[in-house]
Amino acid sequence: MINEHVFRQTLDKYREHFGLEPQTAAYAPGRVEVLGNHTDYNEGFVLSAAIDYGTFFLTAEIEGEVCRIVAGDLMEEATFSLRKPKPSSGTTWVNYVMGVAVGLDQSTGGDCAVKPFAALFYGNVPLGSGLSSSAALEMSSALALCDLFDLSVSDLELAKIGQRAEHEFAGVRTGLLDQISSLNGKVDSLVLSDFRSLEIENVPLGKDACFLVCNTKVKHALVDSAYNDRRSSCEQATGFFSQRLNHPVRSLRDVSSEELHSLSSEMDATVALRAAHVIGENERVLMGREVLQAGRLEEFGRLMFQSHDSSRHNFENSCRELDFLVDKAQEIDAVKGARLSGGGFGGSIVALLSPQAAEETARELTRAYEAEFGKPCDPMVIRPSERARVLSL
């Protein structure tokens, strides 16, 4: 189900601003990472969910040389030329759409398959919440433009186009998790991504489960040295194991906990801890799939708590605010599991619980967080939702 009220608002904004009817519309959800932290660039496994918050993108072909894009929340317009695309340093949101449009054109041979268009996007994914409003914009714009210009592009290629838009136009080095999650969501199910084969599987979560996302308001630091240090440690660990184990090791995905335990005393202590987190996360994701398929939500919740404990002590990508919220959540009987979500070093936690307990749990965590830190944590109840798609006008 899409939010019909937000869709109608988007349609009204489009008509009012451009004075014409859109020819096509698309919607893409944001995402939440549920289990599998920093495993994507280690060719590992991640469980995520497309969420019931997303972005609408409405567009029509127009005459002229430039594309016109409007951010519906600001009612601010930006323009760019497809023939001479240049990332904007001022109106940075336009770079995501520009990158997608250029990527679609290149993926179809660069023969001007994408022509000038007038578009407006609007949605309800909170900015800075760690729920990937950027991927929702990329995938909604990609699907709408494919529909508008009759382009045939696979889901995987759409995800890669969105990733390149982030790398080359927005200047953000991201993996494919956000785009893949948005394109492969299913109601009441999680998305299991294998980042070596790029195979996708939907794993049932069940109707009696939802997530509560609480934002610490601590700024992410993924672009600074902390992220690079973690990635470097993983690469060092992979190199170590590739020389010591008698089977091929292309990434930490190829190393078991038993092999780590047998060799950890010979490793740099910090590198061993970083490896322990990633290896353990991969094993927790695969165990998570197994227990969810058996309907054992309590066990899945325990894996989430174990994941956060590993982030706190092994990978050290948590922070006091994240730890506080997870610890408080663990004290609440209704919460089955909780952990940081995303890159860490700030951002949000995600807690697993039943929908009936969500509102009271949100109030309890908010009261505790405000008392401790003097600011709200903006709790949001999240339900796993359907994938990105073209909409009927």
CORVEN-V702095 format. One record per residue. N is the residue number from 0. RES is the residue in one small letter. SS is DSSP state (helix for helix, strand for strand, loop for the rest). BURIAL is # if it has 9 or more other C-alpha atoms within 8 Angstrom, else .. D_LAST is the distance of its C-alpha to the last C-alpha in Angstrom with 1 decimal. Layout:
BEGIN
n:N res:RES ss:SS burial:BURIAL d_last:D_LAST
n:N res:RES ss:SS burial:BURIAL d_last:D_LAST
END
This chain:
BEGIN
n:0 res:m ss:loop burial:. d_last:15.3
n:1 res:i ss:loop burial:. d_last:13.4
n:2 res:n ss:loop burial:. d_last:14.5
n:3 res:e ss:helix burial:. d_last:12.1
n:4 res:h ss:helix burial:. d_last:14.3
n:5 res:v ss:helix burial:# d_last:14.2
n:6 res:f ss:helix burial:# d_last:10.4
n:7 res:r ss:helix burial:. d_last:10.6
n:8 res:q ss:helix burial:. d_last:13.6
n:9 res:t ss:helix burial:# d_last:12.0
n:10 res:l ss:helix burial:# d_last:9.4
n:11 res:d ss:helix burial:. d_last:12.6
n:12 res:k ss:helix burial:# d_last:14.7
n:13 res:y ss:helix burial:# d_last:12.8
n:14 res:r ss:helix burial:# d_last:12.9
n:15 res:e ss:helix burial:. d_last:16.5
n:16 res:h ss:helix burial:. d_last:17.8
n:17 res:f ss:helix burial:. d_last:16.6
n:18 res:g ss:loop burial:. d_last:16.4
n:19 res:l ss:loop burial:. d_last:13.5
n:20 res:e ss:loop burial:. d_last:9.7
n:21 res:p ss:loop burial:# d_last:8.3
n:22 res:q ss:loop burial:# d_last:7.9
n:23 res:t ss:strand burial:# d_last:6.8
n:24 res:a ss:strand burial:# d_last:6.9
n:25 res:a ss:strand burial:# d_last:9.6
n:26 res:y ss:strand burial:# d_last:12.0
n:27 res:a ss:strand burial:# d_last:15.7
n:28 res:p ss:strand burial:# d_last:18.4
n:29 res:g ss:strand burial:# d_last:21.9
n:30 res:r ss:strand burial:# d_last:24.9
n:31 res:v ss:strand burial:# d_last:28.4
n:32 res:e ss:strand burial:# d_last:31.5
n:33 res:v ss:strand burial:# d_last:33.3
n:34 res:l ss:strand burial:# d_last:36.3
n:35 res:g ss:loop burial:# d_last:37.6
n:36 res:n ss:loop burial:# d_last:38.6
n:37 res:h ss:loop burial:. d_last:39.4
n:38 res:t ss:loop burial:# d_last:39.4
n:39 res:d ss:helix burial:# d_last:36.6
n:40 res:y ss:helix burial:. d_last:38.8
n:41 res:n ss:helix burial:# d_last:41.6
n:42 res:e ss:loop burial:# d_last:39.7
n:43 res:g ss:loop burial:# d_last:39.5
n:44 res:f ss:strand burial:# d_last:37.1
n:45 res:v ss:strand burial:# d_last:34.6
n:46 res:l ss:strand burial:# d_last:32.8
n:47 res:s ss:strand burial:# d_last:29.7
n:48 res:a ss:strand burial:# d_last:26.6
n:49 res:a ss:strand burial:# d_last:22.9
n:50 res:i ss:strand burial:# d_last:22.5
n:51 res:d ss:strand burial:# d_last:20.3
n:52 res:y ss:strand burial:# d_last:19.9
n:53 res:g ss:strand burial:# d_last:17.6
n:54 res:t ss:strand burial:# d_last:15.7
n:55 res:f ss:strand burial:# d_last:12.2
n:56 res:f ss:strand burial:# d_last:11.9
n:57 res:l ss:strand burial:# d_last:9.7
n:58 res:t ss:strand burial:# d_last:11.2
n:59 res:a ss:strand burial:# d_last:12.1
n:60 res:e ss:strand burial:# d_last:15.4
n:61 res:i ss:loop burial:. d_last:18.2
n:62 res:e ss:loop burial:. d_last:21.8
n:63 res:g ss:loop burial:. d_last:24.7
n:64 res:e ss:loop burial:. d_last:26.2
n:65 res:v ss:strand burial:# d_last:24.6
n:66 res:c ss:strand burial:# d_last:21.4
n:67 res:r ss:strand burial:# d_last:20.4
n:68 res:i ss:strand burial:# d_last:19.4
n:69 res:v ss:strand burial:# d_last:19.1
n:70 res:a ss:strand burial:# d_last:19.9
n:71 res:g ss:loop burial:# d_last:18.1
n:72 res:d ss:loop burial:. d_last:21.1
n:73 res:l ss:loop burial:. d_last:23.6
n:74 res:m ss:loop burial:. d_last:21.6
n:75 res:e ss:strand burial:. d_last:23.7
n:76 res:e ss:strand burial:. d_last:23.0
n:77 res:a ss:strand burial:# d_last:24.5
n:78 res:t ss:strand burial:. d_last:24.8
n:79 res:f ss:strand burial:# d_last:26.2
n:80 res:s ss:strand burial:# d_last:27.2
n:81 res:l ss:loop burial:# d_last:26.2
n:82 res:r ss:loop burial:. d_last:29.6
n:83 res:k ss:loop burial:. d_last:31.6
n:84 res:p ss:loop burial:# d_last:29.7
n:85 res:k ss:loop burial:. d_last:31.9
n:86 res:p ss:loop burial:# d_last:31.1
n:87 res:s ss:loop burial:. d_last:31.2
n:88 res:s ss:loop burial:. d_last:34.0
n:89 res:g ss:loop burial:. d_last:32.7
n:90 res:t ss:loop burial:. d_last:29.0
n:91 res:t ss:loop burial:# d_last:28.9
n:92 res:w ss:loop burial:. d_last:25.3
n:93 res:v ss:helix burial:# d_last:24.2
n:94 res:n ss:helix burial:# d_last:26.4
n:95 res:y ss:helix burial:# d_last:24.1
n:96 res:v ss:helix burial:# d_last:21.2
n:97 res:m ss:helix burial:# d_last:23.9
n:98 res:g ss:helix burial:# d_last:25.5
n:99 res:v ss:helix burial:# d_last:22.4
n:100 res:a ss:helix burial:# d_last:21.7
n:101 res:v ss:helix burial:# d_last:25.4
n:102 res:g ss:helix burial:# d_last:25.6
n:103 res:l ss:helix burial:# d_last:22.8
n:104 res:d ss:helix burial:# d_last:24.6
n:105 res:q ss:helix burial:# d_last:27.9
n:106 res:s ss:helix burial:. d_last:26.8
n:107 res:t ss:loop burial:# d_last:25.8
n:108 res:g ss:loop burial:. d_last:29.2
n:109 res:g ss:loop burial:. d_last:28.8
n:110 res:d ss:loop burial:. d_last:28.4
n:111 res:c ss:loop burial:. d_last:25.8
n:112 res:a ss:loop burial:# d_last:22.9
n:113 res:v ss:loop burial:# d_last:20.9
n:114 res:k ss:loop burial:. d_last:20.9
n:115 res:p ss:loop burial:# d_last:20.6
n:116 res:f ss:strand burial:# d_last:17.2
n:117 res:a ss:strand burial:# d_last:16.1
n:118 res:a ss:strand burial:# d_last:14.6
n:119 res:l ss:strand burial:# d_last:14.6
n:120 res:f ss:strand burial:# d_last:15.0
n:121 res:y ss:strand burial:# d_last:15.9
n:122 res:g ss:strand burial:# d_last:16.9
n:123 res:n ss:loop burial:. d_last:19.8
n:124 res:v ss:loop burial:# d_last:22.0
n:125 res:p ss:loop burial:. d_last:25.4
n:126 res:l ss:loop burial:. d_last:26.9
n:127 res:g ss:loop burial:. d_last:30.2
n:128 res:s ss:loop burial:# d_last:29.8
n:129 res:g ss:loop burial:# d_last:30.2
n:130 res:l ss:loop burial:# d_last:26.8
n:131 res:s ss:loop burial:# d_last:25.6
n:132 res:s ss:helix burial:# d_last:23.1
n:133 res:s ss:helix burial:. d_last:23.8
n:134 res:a ss:helix burial:# d_last:22.7
n:135 res:a ss:helix burial:# d_last:19.5
n:136 res:l ss:helix burial:# d_last:18.8
n:137 res:e ss:helix burial:# d_last:20.1
n:138 res:m ss:helix burial:# d_last:18.2
n:139 res:s ss:helix burial:# d_last:14.8
n:140 res:s ss:helix burial:# d_last:15.6
n:141 res:a ss:helix burial:# d_last:17.1
n:142 res:l ss:helix burial:# d_last:14.3
n:143 res:a ss:helix burial:# d_last:11.8
n:144 res:l ss:helix burial:# d_last:14.7
n:145 res:c ss:helix burial:# d_last:15.6
n:146 res:d ss:helix burial:# d_last:12.2
n:147 res:l ss:helix burial:# d_last:12.5
n:148 res:f ss:loop burial:# d_last:16.1
n:149 res:d ss:loop burial:. d_last:16.3
n:150 res:l ss:loop burial:# d_last:18.8
n:151 res:s ss:loop burial:. d_last:20.3
n:152 res:v ss:loop burial:. d_last:21.6
n:153 res:s ss:loop burial:. d_last:23.0
n:154 res:d ss:helix burial:. d_last:22.2
n:155 res:l ss:helix burial:. d_last:25.8
n:156 res:e ss:helix burial:. d_last:25.6
n:157 res:l ss:helix burial:# d_last:22.4
n:158 res:a ss:helix burial:# d_last:24.5
n:159 res:k ss:helix burial:# d_last:27.4
n:160 res:i ss:helix burial:# d_last:25.5
n:161 res:g ss:helix burial:# d_last:24.5
n:162 res:q ss:helix burial:# d_last:28.1
n:163 res:r ss:helix burial:# d_last:29.4
n:164 res:a ss:helix burial:# d_last:27.2
n:165 res:e ss:helix burial:# d_last:29.0
n:166 res:h ss:helix burial:# d_last:32.4
n:167 res:e ss:helix burial:# d_last:32.4
n:168 res:f ss:helix burial:# d_last:30.3
n:169 res:a ss:helix burial:# d_last:30.3
n:170 res:g ss:loop burial:. d_last:33.9
n:171 res:v ss:loop burial:. d_last:33.3
n:172 res:r ss:loop burial:. d_last:34.9
n:173 res:t ss:loop burial:. d_last:32.8
n:174 res:g ss:loop burial:. d_last:32.6
n:175 res:l ss:loop burial:# d_last:29.6
n:176 res:l ss:helix burial:. d_last:29.4
n:177 res:d ss:helix burial:# d_last:26.5
n:178 res:q ss:helix burial:# d_last:24.1
n:179 res:i ss:helix burial:# d_last:25.3
n:180 res:s ss:helix burial:# d_last:24.8
n:181 res:s ss:helix burial:# d_last:21.2
n:182 res:l ss:helix burial:# d_last:20.4
n:183 res:n ss:helix burial:# d_last:22.5
n:184 res:g ss:loop burial:# d_last:22.1
n:185 res:k ss:loop burial:# d_last:22.4
n:186 res:v ss:loop burial:. d_last:22.6
n:187 res:d ss:loop burial:# d_last:26.3
n:188 res:s ss:strand burial:# d_last:27.4
n:189 res:l ss:strand burial:# d_last:28.8
n:190 res:v ss:strand burial:# d_last:28.3
n:191 res:l ss:strand burial:# d_last:31.7
n:192 res:s ss:strand burial:# d_last:31.9
n:193 res:d ss:strand burial:# d_last:35.0
n:194 res:f ss:loop burial:# d_last:35.4
n:195 res:r ss:loop burial:. d_last:37.9
n:196 res:s ss:loop burial:. d_last:36.2
n:197 res:l ss:loop burial:. d_last:32.6
n:198 res:e ss:loop burial:. d_last:32.1
n:199 res:i ss:strand burial:# d_last:29.7
n:200 res:e ss:strand burial:. d_last:30.3
n:201 res:n ss:strand burial:# d_last:28.6
n:202 res:v ss:strand burial:# d_last:31.3
n:203 res:p ss:strand burial:# d_last:30.9
n:204 res:l ss:loop burial:# d_last:31.6
n:205 res:g ss:loop burial:. d_last:31.3
n:206 res:k ss:loop burial:. d_last:29.7
n:207 res:d ss:loop burial:. d_last:32.8
n:208 res:a ss:loop burial:# d_last:32.3
n:209 res:c ss:strand burial:# d_last:30.4
n:210 res:f ss:strand burial:# d_last:31.2
n:211 res:l ss:strand burial:# d_last:32.4
n:212 res:v ss:strand burial:# d_last:32.0
n:213 res:c ss:strand burial:# d_last:34.6
n:214 res:n ss:strand burial:# d_last:34.7
n:215 res:t ss:loop burial:# d_last:38.3
n:216 res:k ss:loop burial:. d_last:37.4
n:217 res:v ss:loop burial:# d_last:39.8
n:218 res:k ss:loop burial:. d_last:38.5
n:219 res:h ss:loop burial:# d_last:37.9
n:220 res:a ss:loop burial:# d_last:40.5
n:221 res:l ss:loop burial:# d_last:39.0
n:222 res:v ss:loop burial:. d_last:39.8
n:223 res:d ss:loop burial:. d_last:43.5
n:224 res:s ss:helix burial:. d_last:46.4
n:225 res:a ss:helix burial:# d_last:45.9
n:226 res:y ss:helix burial:# d_last:43.0
n:227 res:n ss:helix burial:# d_last:44.8
n:228 res:d ss:helix burial:. d_last:48.0
n:229 res:r ss:helix burial:# d_last:46.2
n:230 res:r ss:helix burial:. d_last:44.8
n:231 res:s ss:helix burial:. d_last:48.2
n:232 res:s ss:helix burial:# d_last:49.9
n:233 res:c ss:helix burial:# d_last:47.7
n:234 res:e ss:helix burial:# d_last:48.6
n:235 res:q ss:helix burial:# d_last:52.3
n:236 res:a ss:helix burial:# d_last:52.2
n:237 res:t ss:helix burial:# d_last:50.6
n:238 res:g ss:helix burial:. d_last:53.3
n:239 res:f ss:helix burial:# d_last:56.0
n:240 res:f ss:helix burial:# d_last:54.8
n:241 res:s ss:helix burial:# d_last:54.4
n:242 res:q ss:helix burial:. d_last:58.1
n:243 res:r ss:helix burial:. d_last:59.4
n:244 res:l ss:loop burial:. d_last:57.6
n:245 res:n ss:loop burial:. d_last:58.5
n:246 res:h ss:loop burial:. d_last:55.0
n:247 res:p ss:loop burial:. d_last:52.2
n:248 res:v ss:loop burial:# d_last:50.5
n:249 res:r ss:loop burial:. d_last:47.5
n:250 res:s ss:loop burial:# d_last:46.1
n:251 res:l ss:helix burial:# d_last:46.8
n:252 res:r ss:helix burial:# d_last:44.7
n:253 res:d ss:helix burial:. d_last:47.8
n:254 res:v ss:loop burial:# d_last:50.2
n:255 res:s ss:loop burial:. d_last:50.9
n:256 res:s ss:helix burial:# d_last:52.1
n:257 res:e ss:helix burial:. d_last:55.5
n:258 res:e ss:helix burial:. d_last:55.9
n:259 res:l ss:helix burial:# d_last:55.0
n:260 res:h ss:helix burial:. d_last:57.5
n:261 res:s ss:helix burial:. d_last:60.3
n:262 res:l ss:helix burial:. d_last:59.9
n:263 res:s ss:helix burial:# d_last:58.7
n:264 res:s ss:helix burial:. d_last:62.3
n:265 res:e ss:helix burial:. d_last:62.5
n:266 res:m ss:loop burial:# d_last:59.3
n:267 res:d ss:loop burial:. d_last:58.8
n:268 res:a ss:helix burial:. d_last:58.2
n:269 res:t ss:helix burial:. d_last:55.0
n:270 res:v ss:helix burial:# d_last:53.5
n:271 res:a ss:helix burial:# d_last:54.4
n:272 res:l ss:helix burial:# d_last:52.5
n:273 res:r ss:helix burial:# d_last:49.4
n:274 res:a ss:helix burial:# d_last:49.6
n:275 res:a ss:helix burial:# d_last:50.2
n:276 res:h ss:helix burial:# d_last:46.9
n:277 res:v ss:helix burial:# d_last:44.8
n:278 res:i ss:helix burial:# d_last:46.7
n:279 res:g ss:helix burial:# d_last:46.5
n:280 res:e ss:helix burial:# d_last:42.7
n:281 res:n ss:helix burial:# d_last:42.1
n:282 res:e ss:helix burial:. d_last:44.3
n:283 res:r ss:helix burial:# d_last:42.6
n:284 res:v ss:helix burial:# d_last:39.2
n:285 res:l ss:helix burial:# d_last:40.5
n:286 res:m ss:helix burial:. d_last:42.4
n:287 res:g ss:helix burial:# d_last:39.3
n:288 res:r ss:helix burial:# d_last:37.4
n:289 res:e ss:helix burial:. d_last:40.4
n:290 res:v ss:helix burial:# d_last:40.8
n:291 res:l ss:helix burial:# d_last:37.1
n:292 res:q ss:helix burial:# d_last:37.2
n:293 res:a ss:loop burial:. d_last:40.2
n:294 res:g ss:loop burial:. d_last:38.5
n:295 res:r ss:loop burial:# d_last:41.0
n:296 res:l ss:helix burial:# d_last:39.0
n:297 res:e ss:helix burial:. d_last:42.2
n:298 res:e ss:helix burial:# d_last:43.4
n:299 res:f ss:helix burial:# d_last:40.1
n:300 res:g ss:helix burial:# d_last:40.5
n:301 res:r ss:helix burial:# d_last:44.0
n:302 res:l ss:helix burial:# d_last:42.8
n:303 res:m ss:helix burial:# d_last:40.6
n:304 res:f ss:helix burial:# d_last:43.7
n:305 res:q ss:helix burial:. d_last:45.7
n:306 res:s ss:helix burial:# d_last:43.1
n:307 res:h ss:helix burial:# d_last:43.4
n:308 res:d ss:helix burial:# d_last:47.2
n:309 res:s ss:helix burial:# d_last:47.1
n:310 res:s ss:helix burial:# d_last:45.0
n:311 res:r ss:helix burial:# d_last:47.5
n:312 res:h ss:helix burial:. d_last:50.7
n:313 res:n ss:helix burial:# d_last:50.0
n:314 res:f ss:helix burial:# d_last:47.2
n:315 res:e ss:loop burial:. d_last:47.9
n:316 res:n ss:loop burial:# d_last:44.3
n:317 res:s ss:loop burial:# d_last:44.1
n:318 res:c ss:loop burial:# d_last:45.4
n:319 res:r ss:helix burial:. d_last:47.1
n:320 res:e ss:helix burial:# d_last:44.0
n:321 res:l ss:helix burial:# d_last:42.1
n:322 res:d ss:helix burial:# d_last:45.3
n:323 res:f ss:helix burial:# d_last:45.7
n:324 res:l ss:helix burial:# d_last:42.3
n:325 res:v ss:helix burial:# d_last:42.8
n:326 res:d ss:helix burial:. d_last:46.3
n:327 res:k ss:helix burial:# d_last:45.3
n:328 res:a ss:helix burial:# d_last:42.5
n:329 res:q ss:helix burial:# d_last:45.2
n:330 res:e ss:loop burial:. d_last:47.3
n:331 res:i ss:loop burial:. d_last:44.6
n:332 res:d ss:loop burial:. d_last:45.0
n:333 res:a ss:loop burial:. d_last:41.4
n:334 res:v ss:loop burial:# d_last:40.4
n:335 res:k ss:loop burial:# d_last:40.7
n:336 res:g ss:strand burial:# d_last:40.3
n:337 res:a ss:strand burial:# d_last:39.4
n:338 res:r ss:strand burial:# d_last:39.5
n:339 res:l ss:strand burial:# d_last:38.4
n:340 res:s ss:strand burial:# d_last:35.0
n:341 res:g ss:loop burial:# d_last:34.5
n:342 res:g ss:loop burial:# d_last:37.2
n:343 res:g ss:loop burial:# d_last:39.4
n:344 res:f ss:loop burial:# d_last:41.8
n:345 res:g ss:loop burial:# d_last:39.7
n:346 res:g ss:loop burial:# d_last:36.1
n:347 res:s ss:strand burial:# d_last:35.1
n:348 res:i ss:strand burial:# d_last:36.4
n:349 res:v ss:strand burial:# d_last:34.5
n:350 res:a ss:strand burial:# d_last:36.1
n:351 res:l ss:strand burial:# d_last:35.6
n:352 res:l ss:strand burial:# d_last:36.0
n:353 res:s ss:loop burial:# d_last:34.8
n:354 res:p ss:helix burial:. d_last:32.0
n:355 res:q ss:helix burial:. d_last:34.7
n:356 res:a ss:helix burial:# d_last:36.8
n:357 res:a ss:helix burial:# d_last:34.2
n:358 res:e ss:helix burial:. d_last:34.5
n:359 res:e ss:helix burial:. d_last:38.3
n:360 res:t ss:helix burial:# d_last:38.6
n:361 res:a ss:helix burial:# d_last:36.3
n:362 res:r ss:helix burial:. d_last:38.6
n:363 res:e ss:helix burial:. d_last:41.7
n:364 res:l ss:helix burial:# d_last:40.7
n:365 res:t ss:helix burial:# d_last:39.7
n:366 res:r ss:helix burial:. d_last:43.0
n:367 res:a ss:helix burial:# d_last:45.0
n:368 res:y ss:helix burial:# d_last:43.2
n:369 res:e ss:helix burial:# d_last:43.5
n:370 res:a ss:helix burial:. d_last:47.2
n:371 res:e ss:helix burial:. d_last:47.9
n:372 res:f ss:helix burial:. d_last:46.0
n:373 res:g ss:loop burial:. d_last:45.3
n:374 res:k ss:loop burial:. d_last:41.5
n:375 res:p ss:loop burial:. d_last:38.5
n:376 res:c ss:loop burial:# d_last:36.8
n:377 res:d ss:loop burial:. d_last:33.3
n:378 res:p ss:loop burial:# d_last:32.8
n:379 res:m ss:strand burial:. d_last:29.3
n:380 res:v ss:strand burial:# d_last:28.7
n:381 res:i ss:strand burial:# d_last:26.6
n:382 res:r ss:loop burial:# d_last:25.3
n:383 res:p ss:strand burial:# d_last:24.6
n:384 res:s ss:loop burial:# d_last:21.0
n:385 res:e ss:loop burial:# d_last:18.5
n:386 res:r ss:loop burial:# d_last:18.1
n:387 res:a ss:loop burial:# d_last:15.7
n:388 res:r ss:strand burial:# d_last:12.6
n:389 res:v ss:strand burial:# d_last:9.5
n:390 res:l ss:strand burial:. d_last:6.4
n:391 res:s ss:loop burial:. d_last:3.8
n:392 res:l ss:loop burial:. d_last:0.0
END
